Amino acid sequence: MPTSITVNIHEAKTHLSRLLDQLGSDDEIVIAKSGKPVAKLSSIHAKRKALPYGMLKGKLKAKADFDAPLPDDVIAAFEGR
């Protein structure tokens, strides 16, 4: 179960190594300044939530000619001509 703890900036600076050691894959550490959250530390190995397959079905539309060749002036601009 993910946990979240909040620490002030001074504690984060003083105990950064200890805080990182206790950081689990789903945990986060919120760093606050004057009681207001300003940053969040989380593991780079955090599990990502899988998005449901097809969740955007019917919500995105592409023009019929979205894959048509680009106009010559646009190609020339990309090629630096």
LINPEJO-V536422 format. One line per field, one symbol per residue. phi: phi as a letter, one per 30 degrees, with the letter a starting at -180 (. if undefined). psi: psi as a letter, one per 40 degrees, with the letter a starting at -180 (. if undefined). A space follows every 50 residues. Layout:
phi = ???
psi = ???
This chain:
phi = .dbbbcbdedddddbeeddddddddcdbccccbhicdbabcbddcddcdd dddidceiccbcdecdcdeddedddddddic
psi = hiihihiiddddddfddddddehideiihhhihfehheihhiieeihihh hhheeeheehhiidfdeiiiidddddddef.
